[in-house]
Amino acid sequence: MGLLVEKEIRAYQLRNKTLVCPVCATDEERADDETEKIAAEDIIHDTNPMECVRCKKKIK
């Protein structure tokens, strides 16, 4: 039986397709079923650098 390892969330993609870092995301946005969680291992096929719409920090 394997261990269940939780992935590190590096961003939340909201309904309007904007990205928010985990620090800036509200509890309501985290609990919303329509909010997509982008984990550290996920591959993003976007050439533009990702940044949080609230704090303007780059999302790695």
Rosetta blueprint (number, residue, H / E / L):
1 M L
2 G L
3 L L
4 L L
5 V L
6 E L
7 K L
8 E L
9 I E
10 R E
11 A E
12 Y E
13 Q E
14 L L
15 R L
16 N L
17 K L
18 T L
19 L E
20 V E
21 C L
22 P L
23 V L
24 C L
25 A L
26 T L
27 D H
28 E H
29 E H
30 R H
31 A H
32 D L
33 D L
34 E L
35 T L
36 E E
37 K E
38 I E
39 A E
40 A L
41 E L
42 D L
43 I L
44 I L
45 H L
46 D L
47 T L
48 N L
49 P L
50 M L
51 E E
52 C L
53 V L
54 R L
55 C L
56 K L
57 K L
58 K E
59 I L
60 K L
